[in-house]
């Protein structure tokens, strides 16, 4: 059996936030949108059906936790939740806070605009706030 590891593309595009029971939670390095990526720590998981029923239930609970943290911290107009995996096959779920005035609205965030990387201080502040919000849940 293979050991779990984070896909290199996810590692390059995100910053670690917190480990939950099932998922590693990471922040997408795009300051255009408050955007979390949840990666189940399950070796070889590509699709939701690769998780056991208990793992799928846990993933749903962790998506809820992430969504509520984003809603509390950022007061978005809408939350987008998606597990696409077209470019990165490792199972991961995007939870994105959206606003009717954001750079991509009403389209999906992918390809709508170039990512705006966080500055070092902004990244630390964002990760710290998310860690606190997620740990409190």
C-alpha positions in Angstrom: 0.0 0.0 0.0 1.3 3.5 -0.9 1.8 6.2 1.7 -0.1 9.4 1.4 1.7 12.4 0.0 0.6 15.8 -1.2 0.7 16.3 -4.9 3.6 18.6 -5.9 1.3 21.0 -7.7 -0.9 21.5 -4.7 2.2 22.0 -2.6 3.4 24.7 -5.0 0.1 26.5 -5.2 -1.0 26.5 -1.6 0.3 27.1 1.9 -0.4 24.8 4.9 -3.1 26.0 7.3 -4.1 23.1 9.6 -4.5 19.4 9.8 -8.0 18.2 10.5 -8.9 14.6 11.3 -9.1 13.6 7.6 -7.8 16.5 5.6 -4.8 18.7 5.3 -6.3 22.2 4.9 -4.3 24.6 2.7 -4.7 28.2 1.5 -4.6 28.8 -2.2 -1.9 31.4 -3.0 -4.4 33.7 -4.7 -5.3 36.8 -2.8 -8.1 37.5 -5.3 -10.3 35.1 -3.2 -10.3 33.6 0.3 -9.8 30.0 -0.9 -9.2 26.8 1.0 -8.2 23.5 -0.4 -9.0 20.3 1.6 -6.9 17.3 0.8 -8.0 14.0 2.3 -4.9 12.2 3.7 -5.8 9.0 2.0 -3.3 7.3 -0.2 -4.2 7.0 -3.9 -7.6 8.8 -3.5 -8.6 10.4 -6.8 -12.4 10.4 -6.6 -14.9 10.7 -3.7 -15.8 7.1 -4.3 -12.2 6.2 -3.3 -13.1 7.1 0.3 -14.9 4.8 2.7 -18.4 5.8 3.8 -17.0 7.0 7.1 -14.3 9.0 5.3 -16.9 10.6 3.1 -18.9 11.6 6.1 -15.8 13.1 7.7 -14.9 15.0 4.5 -18.4 16.4 4.5 -18.0 17.6 8.1 -14.6 19.1 7.3 -16.0 20.9 4.3 -18.7 22.3 6.6 -16.0 23.4 9.0 -14.0 25.2 6.3 -17.1 26.8 4.8 -18.3 28.1 8.1 -14.8 29.5 8.9 -14.7 31.3 5.6 -18.2 32.6 6.1 -17.4 33.9 9.6 -14.1 35.5 8.7 -14.9 37.0 5.3 -18.7 37.4 5.1 -19.0 36.3 1.4 -22.1 36.6 -0.7 -21.7 32.9 -1.8 -19.5 29.9 -1.1 -18.3 27.7 -3.9 -17.4 24.1 -3.1 -15.9 21.9 -5.9 -13.9 18.7 -6.4 -12.8 18.8 -10.0 -9.3 17.2 -10.2 -8.9 17.8 -14.0 -5.3 19.1 -13.6 -4.4 17.6 -10.2 -5.8 14.1 -9.9 -5.3 13.8 -6.2 -8.6 14.1 -4.5 -9.0 17.7 -3.1 -11.9 20.0 -2.5 -11.9 23.7 -3.1 -13.9 25.9 -0.7 -14.0 29.5 -2.0 -15.5 32.6 -0.6 -17.1 34.6 -3.4 -18.5 38.1 -3.7 -20.7 39.7 -6.3 -18.0 42.3 -6.9 -15.0 39.8 -7.1 -12.7 39.7 -10.1 -14.4 36.6 -11.6 -18.0 36.9 -10.6 -20.3 35.3 -11.7 -17.9 32.9 -13.5 -15.8 30.2 -11.9 -12.5 31.5 -10.4 -10.4 29.2 -12.6 -8.9 31.1 -15.6 -10.9 34.3 -14.9 -7.8 36.3 -13.8 -4.2 35.7 -13.0 -3.6 34.6 -9.4 -2.4 37.4 -7.1 0.1 35.8 -4.7 -0.1 36.8 -1.1 2.7 39.0 0.2 4.7 37.4 3.1 3.0 39.4 5.9 -0.5 39.1 4.3 0.0 35.3 4.0 1.0 34.9 7.7 -2.0 37.0 8.8 -4.4 35.1 6.6 -3.1 31.7 7.7 -3.1 32.7 11.4 -6.7 33.9 11.1 -7.8 30.7 9.4 -6.0 28.5 11.9 -7.8 30.2 14.7 -11.2 30.0 13.0 -10.7 26.4 12.1 -9.4 25.3 15.4 -12.3 27.0 17.2 -14.8 24.7 15.3 
